[in-house]
Amino acid sequence: MVKITAPAIIHTERLDLKLLTEDMARDMNDAITSSLKEFEPWFDWVHPKGPSLKDTEDFTKKNIEGQSKGEEFHYAVYLKGTNTLVARVSLDKNRPEVPSFNIGYWVHSHYTGKGYTTEATLAMVDATWNMLPIKKLEIYHDEENVASAVIVEKLVAKFGFEKLGLVKNALRRHSDNTLRHHVYYALTRDDEVLS
């Protein structure tokens, strides 16, 4: 199995994506608790209430442990040159033996509609897909999550993600007890492409 090390920082025109460290937990928790209403339809981990600071600190430590093993990578997204956290983008562990990752993201509700999540996600995929021996990146969105669908379409246009289809009853949303359907996409390459 290949050990993967992701870049510690990725710069874009407007943003600095910084690999997650323990001192970012408070920024993360503040953003999450400020965005609970907007997160609730899409993220079960905020129901029935958001995480405490200790919960976020513990989860951050777990994420950092995964980063040290090269199994997952999480970026806190800050406005360029500031301490203002606007989003988080991640490559979550999926199948390290491939290696394969699932793309995840969220945006602080005060900063929606500005294209920050799209900019950060495109930059993270560009930096990791082109620099690391990743063989598969997967992403999905709830079929009703229009904002997330827009980000995925940008990934399709820029990198060639392929739509794999609709998975019905992918999960049950706790906030309203409804079954949710997910639209799945993937970007793949064979072993011989990178050595």
ABEGO torsion letter per residue (X at the ends): XBBBBBBABBBBAABBBBBBBAAAAAAAAAAAAAAAAAAAAABAAAOABBBBAAAAAAAAAAAAAAAAAGABBBBBBBBBGBABBABBBBBBBBBAAOBBBBBBBBBBAAABGAGAAAAAAAAAAAAAAAABABABBBBBBBAABAAAAAAAAAAAAAAGBBBAEBBBGABBBAAAGBBBBBBBBBBBBBAAABX
